[in-house]
Amino acid sequence: MAVNRVPVLKRCRSLDLDPVYLGIDKKSKRKASNAGRKISEYGLQLREKQKAKFIYGVLEKPFRNYYKKAEKMSGQSGENLMVMLELRLDNVIFRMGFARTRKEARQIVDHKHVLVNGKCVNIPSYLVKAGDVIEIREKSKGSDRYKQVLEATSGRVVPEWLEADADALKGSVKAIPTRDIIDVPVDEMLIVELYSK
């Protein structure tokens, strides 16, 4: 599997992104080397796409596939794309506060710690639906890892479209989110412009 080994804070600087959106509390004291430079229209569009890919941890090919699916759905392609990325199982685990970062959430799913409606799912890109019940399997609930995770994420606000019970490590998807409640600093219209060339 392809892995991006660029340090996270360095990547955040180059994309002009606050590390908080990745679940990371560190701040970089350095300035981006391209600060103050004028960016072309194409550069802006590309940066928005890279930002979305970086936040959700999606590689180019799957990202393009999401976009193709989003185009076929009714409504606006950009909004559909953001909603689909938000409904990924690894992102939902992160949003519920059962993982510190999306990378950690992906690992938790990969290692078969997650049950969706009582069935073990180990596909991070699995798209959840409204009404799905998501929980950490019984065997894993007692591990120290989750105690540490819950301590680290105790102050995190769970989005209104999700319901989470931190003590039981269980939650559910109340509804499909709309674009206005997804707090990700990405201008999806620029991504649409980029792909429609």
Secondary structure as the mmCIF struct_conf table of DSSP 4:
data_model
#
loop_
_struct_conf.conf_type_id
_struct_conf.id
_struct_conf.beg_label_comp_id
_struct_conf.beg_label_asym_id
_struct_conf.beg_label_seq_id
_struct_conf.end_label_comp_id
_struct_conf.end_label_asym_id
_struct_conf.end_label_seq_id
BEND BEND1 VAL A 6 VAL A 6
HELX_RH_AL_P HELX_RH_AL_P1 VAL A 8 LEU A 15
TURN_TY1_P TURN_TY1_P1 ASP A 16 ASP A 16
HELX_RH_3T_P HELX_RH_3T_P1 PRO A 19 LEU A 22
TURN_TY1_P TURN_TY1_P2 GLY A 23 GLY A 23
BEND BEND2 ARG A 30 ARG A 30
HELX_LH_PP_P HELX_LH_PP_P1 LYS A 31 ALA A 32
TURN_TY1_P TURN_TY1_P3 SER A 33 GLY A 36
HELX_RH_AL_P HELX_RH_AL_P2 GLU A 41 TYR A 56
TURN_TY1_P TURN_TY1_P4 GLY A 57 GLY A 57
HELX_RH_AL_P HELX_RH_AL_P3 GLU A 60 LYS A 72
BEND BEND3 MET A 73 GLY A 75
HELX_RH_AL_P HELX_RH_AL_P4 SER A 77 GLU A 86
TURN_TY1_P TURN_TY1_P5 LEU A 87 LEU A 87
STRN STRN1 ARG A 88 ARG A 88
HELX_RH_AL_P HELX_RH_AL_P5 LEU A 89 ARG A 95
TURN_TY1_P TURN_TY1_P6 MET A 96 GLY A 97
BEND BEND4 PHE A 98 THR A 101
HELX_RH_AL_P HELX_RH_AL_P6 ARG A 102 ASP A 110
TURN_TY1_P TURN_TY1_P7 HIS A 111 LYS A 112
STRN STRN2 VAL A 114 VAL A 116
TURN_TY1_P TURN_TY1_P8 ASN A 117 GLY A 118
STRN STRN3 LYS A 119 CYS A 120
TURN_TY1_P TURN_TY1_P9 PRO A 124 SER A 125
HELX_LH_PP_P HELX_LH_PP_P2 TYR A 126 TYR A 126
STRN STRN4 LEU A 127 LEU A 127
HELX_LH_PP_P HELX_LH_PP_P3 VAL A 128 VAL A 128
TURN_TY1_P TURN_TY1_P10 ALA A 130 GLY A 131
STRN STRN5 VAL A 133 ILE A 136
HELX_RH_AL_P HELX_RH_AL_P7 GLU A 138 LYS A 141
TURN_TY1_P TURN_TY1_P11 GLY A 142 GLY A 142
BEND BEND5 SER A 143 SER A 143
HELX_RH_AL_P HELX_RH_AL_P8 ASP A 144 THR A 153
TURN_TY1_P TURN_TY1_P12 SER A 154 GLY A 155
HELX_LH_PP_P HELX_LH_PP_P4 ARG A 156 PRO A 159
TURN_TY1_P TURN_TY1_P13 GLU A 160 TRP A 161
STRN STRN6 LEU A 162 ASP A 165
TURN_TY1_P TURN_TY1_P14 ALA A 166 LEU A 169
STRN STRN7 LYS A 170 VAL A 173
BEND BEND6 ALA A 175 ALA A 175
HELX_LH_PP_P HELX_LH_PP_P5 ILE A 176 THR A 178
HELX_RH_3T_P HELX_RH_3T_P2 ARG A 179 ILE A 181
HELX_RH_AL_P HELX_RH_AL_P9 GLU A 188 TYR A 195
TURN_TY1_P TURN_TY1_P15 SER A 196 SER A 196
#
